Amino acid sequence: MGKYLITGRQGSGKTTVIKQLQKLGYTAYNTDDLLDVTKLQDKETKETKETIEWPEGKVDWLRYAWNWQKPEIEKLLASDEIVFIGAVVSNQVDFYPMFDKVFVITVSVNTLRTRLENHEHSSHHLPGEIDRITNDYEKKQASLINEGAEPISGERPPEEIANNILNLVGL
């Protein structure tokens, strides 16, 4: 059965689409919600799998990475069912070969800013965080596409986005 990654910047709509796919009866995970699947790690010592406690305030993304843990991703994908995973992690490109298809939800910078201003994660409301995410959004989005992700417009209701993805994978 198919294994699919739905990625995109914070606020692009990944979690909402994953929830919609769950409502439709599909096996779908937001890996940020799964203990031990994604860990904050020091970029210099990640080979030791050292996990860092989430710091107070802003995360120094020049020093830290939000990384998937391979054994945990393998467990999620080991199912005979169709599996959708929603995430954006520092090392995701290393896992692309494990997926049949990778989708990136794209939105305008204005839409992204509006969504982040109303986002559930408190870390996005720290001073300067919305600007940090939106300032390099187009560059990050282009990078995901250049790495092989198929763009999906996120400027629609989640039901339409989920149906679009299901159609593209033949479901």
C-alpha positions as CSV (number, residue, x, y, z in Angstrom):
1,M,0.0,0.0,0.0
2,G,1.0,3.6,-0.5
3,K,3.1,5.8,1.8
4,Y,2.7,9.5,1.5
5,L,4.3,12.5,3.1
6,I,2.4,15.8,3.3
7,T,4.9,18.6,4.2
8,G,5.0,22.4,4.1
9,R,6.0,25.2,6.4
10,Q,4.4,25.8,9.8
11,G,1.0,27.2,9.2
12,S,0.6,25.8,5.7
13,G,-2.2,23.4,6.7
14,K,-0.5,20.0,7.2
15,T,-2.2,19.2,10.5
16,T,-5.6,20.2,9.3
17,V,-5.3,18.1,6.1
18,I,-4.0,15.1,8.2
19,K,-7.1,15.5,10.5
20,Q,-9.3,15.6,7.4
21,L,-7.7,12.3,6.1
22,Q,-8.3,10.7,9.5
23,K,-12.0,11.8,9.4
24,L,-12.2,10.0,6.0
25,G,-10.9,6.8,7.6
26,Y,-7.3,6.9,6.5
27,T,-4.3,6.1,8.6
28,A,-2.7,9.5,9.0
29,Y,-0.2,10.9,11.5
30,N,1.1,14.3,12.5
31,T,4.5,13.2,13.7
32,D,4.8,16.3,16.0
33,D,2.1,14.7,18.1
34,L,3.9,11.3,18.5
35,L,6.3,10.9,21.4
36,D,9.8,9.8,20.2
37,V,9.1,10.1,16.5
38,T,10.5,13.6,16.2
39,K,13.2,15.0,18.6
40,L,15.0,18.3,19.0
41,Q,18.7,17.5,18.5
42,D,21.9,19.4,18.5
43,K,23.1,19.6,14.9
44,E,26.7,18.8,15.9
45,T,26.0,15.8,18.1
46,K,22.9,14.3,16.2
47,E,24.9,11.1,15.4
48,T,24.7,10.2,19.1
49,K,20.9,10.6,19.0
50,E,21.1,13.0,21.9
51,T,17.7,14.5,22.6
52,I,17.6,18.1,23.8
53,E,14.9,19.4,26.1
54,W,12.8,22.1,24.4
55,P,14.3,25.4,25.5
56,E,12.4,28.3,27.1
57,G,11.7,30.9,24.5
58,K,13.0,30.8,21.0
59,V,14.9,27.8,19.6
60,D,18.2,28.6,18.0
61,W,17.7,26.8,14.6
62,L,21.3,27.4,13.7
63,R,22.3,25.1,16.5
64,Y,19.3,22.7,16.7
65,A,17.4,20.5,14.3
66,W,13.9,19.0,14.5
67,N,14.7,15.4,13.4
68,W,12.7,12.3,12.7
69,Q,14.0,9.1,14.4
70,K,14.4,6.4,11.7
71,P,13.1,3.4,13.8
72,E,10.0,5.3,14.7
73,I,9.2,6.3,11.1
74,E,9.8,2.8,9.9
75,K,7.2,1.6,12.5
76,L,4.7,4.0,11.2
77,L,5.3,3.0,7.6
78,A,5.4,-0.7,8.3
79,S,1.6,-1.0,8.1
80,D,-0.1,-2.8,5.2
81,E,-2.5,0.2,5.0
82,I,-2.2,3.4,3.1
83,V,-0.3,5.8,5.4
84,F,-0.2,9.6,5.3
85,I,2.3,11.4,7.4
86,G,2.2,15.2,8.0
87,A,5.4,16.9,9.0
88,V,8.2,19.3,8.3
89,V,11.4,18.2,9.9
90,S,15.1,19.1,9.4
91,N,16.1,15.6,8.1
92,Q,13.0,14.7,6.0
93,V,14.8,14.6,2.7
94,D,16.7,11.6,4.0
95,F,13.4,9.7,4.3
96,Y,11.9,10.6,0.9
97,P,12.9,7.2,-0.6
98,M,10.5,5.6,2.0
99,F,7.5,7.4,0.5
100,D,5.7,6.7,-2.7
101,K,5.0,10.4,-3.1
102,V,5.8,13.7,-1.2
103,F,3.4,16.6,-1.3
104,V,4.1,20.2,-0.2
105,I,1.2,22.4,0.7
106,T,1.8,25.8,-0.6
107,V,0.1,29.1,0.4
108,S,0.8,32.8,-0.2
109,V,3.0,34.6,2.4
110,N,-0.1,36.6,3.4
111,T,-2.1,33.4,4.0
112,L,0.8,32.0,6.0
113,R,1.1,35.1,8.1
114,T,-2.6,35.1,8.9
115,R,-2.6,31.4,9.8
116,L,0.5,31.8,12.0
117,E,-1.1,34.7,13.9
118,N,-3.9,32.4,14.8
119,H,-1.9,29.2,15.2
120,E,-2.3,26.8,18.1
121,H,1.4,26.5,18.8
122,S,2.5,29.1,21.3
123,S,6.1,29.1,19.9
124,H,4.9,30.8,16.8
125,H,3.7,33.7,18.9
126,L,7.2,34.5,20.4
127,P,8.6,37.9,19.3
128,G,10.0,37.7,15.8
129,E,8.9,34.1,15.0
130,I,6.2,34.9,12.5
131,D,8.7,37.1,10.7
132,R,11.4,34.4,10.8
133,I,9.0,31.9,9.3
134,T,7.5,34.2,6.6
135,N,10.8,35.9,5.6
136,D,12.3,32.7,4.2
137,Y,9.0,31.0,3.3
138,E,9.4,31.2,-0.5
139,K,13.0,30.0,-0.3
140,K,12.0,27.0,1.9
141,Q,9.0,26.2,-0.2
142,A,11.1,26.2,-3.4
143,S,13.6,24.0,-1.7
144,L,11.0,21.4,-0.8
145,I,9.8,21.4,-4.4
146,N,13.4,21.2,-5.7
147,E,13.9,18.2,-3.4
148,G,11.0,16.4,-5.1
149,A,7.8,17.4,-3.4
150,E,4.8,18.0,-5.5
151,P,3.1,21.3,-4.8
152,I,-0.5,21.3,-3.7
153,S,-2.4,24.6,-3.3
154,G,-3.3,25.2,0.3
155,E,-5.5,28.2,-0.5
156,R,-8.7,26.0,-0.4
157,P,-10.7,24.3,2.3
158,P,-9.0,21.3,3.9
159,E,-11.7,18.9,2.4
160,E,-10.7,20.0,-1.1
161,I,-7.0,19.7,-0.3
162,A,-7.4,16.2,1.1
163,N,-9.6,15.1,-1.9
164,N,-7.0,16.6,-4.3
165,I,-4.2,14.5,-2.6
166,L,-6.4,11.4,-2.7
167,N,-7.1,11.9,-6.4
168,L,-3.4,12.3,-7.1
169,V,-2.6,9.0,-5.4
170,G,-5.4,7.2,-7.1
171,L,-7.8,6.9,-4.2
